[in-house]
């Protein structure tokens, strides 16, 4: 699927929750996005590879390998690529401070926008009570979620054959579930508080697969979403303006803007 042969240039791009190694990963859409964009900075904000799933069963098609190769190629060509591991790829946290193929592994990062705002970049699982205090429960939830993604894959195969765009069952159910809404709200509040604690202007995170950008009492909260349910990325223009892009429809949709 191709959106355009035109390459869009941004100052910075943030993506997270790709979950390479799972059948739910929208690798082809991500490849299209990576081929269609260039940036000075590229932040991989955790859960790029799904170590949890790969330990249970090996799944690694060519498209997943292509994503890795494309990311490494960007680093070789001069893009500053920073990999901030999440909970599903937590094994990479053992390599914080090291570089692999030009990709720097970091626990978190501070990004300074063109207009001088300081943004904390962090995956966010450290502020998820389920992951932090009951990892076994998170794994149970991960298994149920994986089953839902299998169903999602079948539904979208039919939708593509009928000419429809990608649609996420899990994202739809998440929006409808009151508990999920409450959980997301608590997560967003915790990340905004961490930004205040670190005396930065905002935070960019992932983890909960829920793309969002809004002001939270003076702190800019940005969640770049995922490449399983929503296929979204956060981008910074040369002016410092931030946008959330969705890459599931033609042409790409701008979900949200934040004034520079």
N, C-alpha and C positions, 0 to 999 in steps of 0.2 A: 504494500500500500504506500503510495507516494503522495505527499501533500503538495510539494512544489520543488522545483529544481533550484529555487532561490535560497541562498544560505542567509539566515538571519544572524546578525552579530549582536552579542550582548556583552556587558562588562562582567557579569557573573551569572552562573546558573547553579541552582541547587536541585538535586534529585535524591530520593530515598526510597526505601522499601520496594526494591526491584524484585527481590526474592528469586534470583537466579537459582536454578535447581529445583524449581517447582513447576507444575503444569499450569498454575494460575498466572505465572509471569508473562506479561505482554511484551516479550522480547522484540518482536517484529516492529511494534509501534515505537518502542524505545530506540531501536536502531534507526528508524526513520527520523525521529526527533534528533538524535545525535548527528546524523548525516546532514540535517537541515539547519544546524546551529553551530556557531563558534562563540567562544568566550575567552576572556583573559583568565578567569577563575572558574573552576568547576568543583563544586563540593558534592561528595558522595556521602549523604547524611544517614548512613547505617542501613542494615538489613539488605545490602546489595546482593550478597550471597546468602542463601538459606541453609546454614549448617545444620539446623535442627532436622530439616526434611531430608537432607542428603545423608545424614547418619542413619536414617530409617530405611531409605531406599534411594538408589542412585538414579538420577534423571538429569541429563545434561545434553540436550540437543545442540546442533551446530549453531542455531541462532543465539544461544546463551554464550557460547564461545565467541561468537562474532561481537557481542556486546563488550566482553572483556577486551578483545583485541582493539575495538574502536576506542575504548577509554584509554588504553595504553598508547595508541597512536596519537591521540590528542595531547597526552603528556609529552610524547617525543617531539611534537611539533610546537611546543612552547606554552601550552595551556598549563596553568598552575592547578594541578589536581590534588585535592585533599580528601582522604578517605577517613571518615569518622565512624568506626564500627558501632553497630547496634547490638541488640540482644541475640538476634538470630545468627549474626556473624561475630559473636563476642570473642572467638578465638583470635581474631586479629588484634584485640586489645593487648595481647602479649607483645606486639610489635610496634606499639606507640613510640613515635620518635624516629622510626626508621623509614627508609624509602625503598620502594620496589618499582622498577621500571619507570622512575620519575614520579611515582605517586607517593605522596607523604601520608603516613598513617598518624592520626592525631586523636586524642581523647575528645577534644572539642576545639573550637577555633573562634577567633574574633575577626569578623569581616568588617572593614570600614568602607562604607558606600562612597560614591563619588561626591555626595553632598555632606560627607563627614559624620554620618550616623554610624555608631558602633553596634554590631549585631552579634550576639552569641550564637554560634552554630553548634548544635548538639542533637544527638539522635532522640533522646528523651525518655528512654526506658528506665532511667534512674528515678524518674518521677511517676512511674506507674506502680501503684501499690500491688497489683496482681503479680507483676514480674518480680518486684523487689522482695515481697514477703511470702509469696507462695508460688515458686517456680513450677512446681508440679501441676498446679491449677492452670498456669499459663500453657503448659504442654498439652493438657486435656483440651483446653480451648483451641489450641493450634490444630489438633486432630480434627475437631468438629469443623473448624474453619476450612481445613483442607478438603473435607468432603463437600462442603458448600461450593468451593472453587471448582471441584470436578463437575458439579452440576452447572456451574456458571459457564465452563468451557463448552459444554454441550449445547447450552442455550445460545451462546454467541456464535457457534458454528452454524446453527440454523439461521440466525439473524444475518450473518454474512452472506449466506446463500440466497437470502431473500432481499439483499441489498440494503439492510439496515446497519446502523453504526453500533459500536460496542456499548453494552449496557450491563451494569453490575448488579447482580441479585443481592450480594452481601452489602453493598453500599446502600441499596434501597431499604433493606431490612434494618440496617443500622440507623438510618434516618427516622424510621418508624418506631424504633424501640426506645421507650422512655428511659430505661436504665442506661442504654448506650449514650443517650444525650446527656444524662447526668454525669456519666463517667468522663465523657469528652470535656464537659465544662470544668470538672475538677482538675483534669490534666492540664488544660489551657491555663487555668489559674495558677497551678503549681509552677509551670514554666515561666509565666509572667513574673511571679515572685522571685524566681531564680535570677531572672534578668535584672530585677531591681537590686537584688543582693549583690550582684556583680557590677552594678553601676554602669550598665550599658543601655542603649536606647531601644533595643528590641531583641527578639530571639527567633531563630529559624530552626525548626525541628521536623521530625517525621514521626514514626512509630505507630500512630493510631490510624493511619490510612484515611485521614480526613483533612482534605485541603481547606485551608482557611487563612485569611489575612484580615486582621482587625486591630484597632486600638483598644488596649485594656488598661484604662486609667493611666494613660501616658506612656505605656509600653507597647511597642508594635509586636504583636504575636503573628508569626508566619509559620504555617505548616505546609510543606511542599507536597503533601499527599503521597502518592504511591504509583507504582506501575503494575498493579494487580487489579485494583478496583477502578481507579479514576483516571490513571495515565496523566498525571499532572507534574508540572515543574514550576519552581519559582525562578524568575529572572530579574536581573537588574539592568536597566538601560544605562547608557553612557552618562545620562543626567543624574543618575541615582534613583530614578523612579523604579519602583518594584511592581511586578505583575505576576499573577498566577496564570499559567497557561494550561489548557487541557488539550491533549493531543489525540482525542478519540473521534473527532469529526473533521470534515473538510469544509472550509479551512480550519486551522487550529483556533480554538475559542479563547478569548481572554476572560477568565473567570472573575478576577478582582484586580483592582489597581490601588496602589497607595501613593499619595502625593509625595513628591520629592521634597 
